[in-house]
């Protein structure tokens, strides 16, 4: 007996999404005329004796006669319109001649079928044209079983461009897939990419010199590499730009990687999760979670036409937004080395992100190498970085660095010359696991503004300062809380403002060698409206430069020894501060609230309140000091048991000192001046 092929005896209609058309409508009419207005006779049998009433309804995609799938017959060519149950047109054809064993509906070429979009002003097209608005990687042979190498299929889809659909599955990608301009990769939820980023061309999904392109969706990338490219810029999971272009690169602009993107990197080689290289502008990275073996998880880096040699012309990532991203160690993976890194990049925004890395969590390596820009921005246009509502923990710190010392052949540059600025507004720092290195290291900025920071740690093994700006022009720290066993150091900076902050230790340390703030070679320090507490020394300075220090409206509390200890100062203003429960050290009774060195050559102490303190002297300076005024203060208590007499001011030999006996309130038993 000859084998027979079994096929459906009934035609089937599908909706625009490819699913069987349920409860749809089919009209058949005079050829080249509207079938709804000009219907023809339609029959349920080939003898054309059983008339069918139009519109014909569908059941599960089949024409239905009294609830049963059936064939439909006519005796001439016809026009056809198919609509879904909501009245939307699925397709319409003005002249159909196809037959399926004398049945009306058979194969219809999609190029002959009209797609009539709903809505006023909508322009009809063909079903073929509508379907080709997107391409699927499976159109080009992608399997998605996690075993077959789907790289070539993805590259064919990338070459087609436009909107590329990646259906759910597990796809093996080896090396890189290069996407051009005007390409959007839409990845179905739950998709997994097994990615091998080894060798000289291991850039994963690579948007090279692309405009208006990117990838989005809810998917996972599991990446690894057995070897890396020679210049270090060719191994990443998602890359934008072209850092290794030997000639002048074209711009990569208006690109994106967004959604819920999980990147897991394993193996011995460091692979970048997201890399923006060189001439990249106006690019958004959002919703990325990265973990594992990566030295730079999300990073942007300058490039040159001589890369990796030093440049004579440079290209810089510019106008970059990083939002809602996390970089940390997941179970089964190693901890990333660096989280968010930006080298000689400009106008970068990092918003609502989290990092827990071993070396640096946030590394803003700002400024320019001082060579000629190849792209259309000027050196003074601003290397502006904004970090807002972020969080970090672990061993890694925060670095905003605009100075290079020529290490490993790199040129020397200073961001202060090129107007580099950083704004941090809203930053939570759990520094309990941060034992070595600076928590905040800031170098070479023209302007650094740090607002609404909450830094805390109960770790007593810290070896470095928690906040350390140096070689900067202006640093402002506003409305922030620092609770840490080390201290804030302000160094080699022209202007510093600390306002509305609370600086304290996790527990009082009146007898330990501890400071709240140290000032070193700062031209002007303005500390206002702060609470400084729980240290042995409040504010200290021992450098040999003239400086101006202004302390206004602060509260000093639980300070073990001196609230203010200065060796050099040409202009000191201490006004309207409150000192309470100070001088609490148990190691000495002969201590002073203000201990001045020989080169404090001008000071004003006015409007301050000293209560419940245990000092012997309030202002203690050598005979060589000069030019001061003490007036309008309330000196309510001193440690009378420390020695006789306890005095507000020690050393009447200092020259040109005005101590207003009438306008200072002095408590019982306290001497105003002790010779």
Beta strands, then each sheet from edge to edge (+ up, - down):
strand 1: 25-29
strand 2: 42-43
strand 3: 51-52
strand 4: 56-59
strand 5: 62-65
strand 6: 68-69
strand 7: 78-83
strand 8: 89-96
strand 9: 114-115
strand 10: 125-126
strand 11: 134-136
strand 12: 145-149
strand 13: 162-166
strand 14: 170-174
strand 15: 176-179
strand 16: 183-196
strand 17: 204-207
strand 18: 214-224
strand 19: 236-241
strand 20: 252-253
strand 21: 256-266
strand 22: 272-277
strand 23: 280-286
strand 24: 288-292
strand 25: 298-301
strand 26: 303-304
strand 27: 313-315
strand 28: 318-323
strand 29: 326-327
strand 30: 338-343
strand 31: 346-351
strand 32: 354-356
strand 33: 360-365
strand 34: 372-373
strand 35: 384-393
strand 36: 397-401
strand 37: 421-430
strand 38: 440-443
strand 39: 447-456
strand 40: 467-470
strand 41: 472-478
strand 42: 481-483
strand 43: 488-499
strand 44: 502-504
strand 45: 515-528
strand 46: 531-533
strand 47: 537-541
strand 48: 548-552
strand 49: 555-557
strand 50: 564-569
strand 51: 571-575
strand 52: 578-582
strand 53: 592-600
strand 54: 603-606
strand 55: 609-613
strand 56: 617-620
strand 57: 626-631
strand 58: 634-635
strand 59: 647-650
strand 60: 655-659
strand 61: 665-666
strand 62: 671-674
sheet 1: 6+ 5- 4+ 1- 7+ 8-
sheet 2: 2+ 3-
sheet 3: 9+ 10-
sheet 4: 11+ 13+ 16+ 14+ 12+
sheet 5: 11+ 13+ 16+ 18+ 21+ 23+ 20+
sheet 6: 11+ 13+ 16+ 18+ 21+ 24+ 29+ 32+ 35+ 31+ 28+
sheet 7: 11+ 13+ 16+ 18+ 21+ 24+ 29+ 32+ 35+ 37+ 39+ 41+ 43+ 40+ 38+ 36+ 33+ 30+ 25+ 22+ 19+ 17+ 15+
sheet 8: 11+ 13+ 16+ 18+ 21+ 24+ 29+ 32+ 35+ 37+ 39+ 42+ 44+ 46+ 49+ 52+ 55+ 58+ 61+
sheet 9: 11+ 13+ 16+ 18+ 21+ 24+ 29+ 32+ 35+ 37+ 39+ 41+ 43+ 45+ 47+ 50+ 53+ 56+ 59+ 62+
sheet 10: 11+ 13+ 16+ 18+ 21+ 24+ 29+ 32+ 35+ 37+ 39+ 41+ 43+ 45+ 48+ 51+ 54+ 57+ 60+
sheet 11: 26+ 27- 34-
end
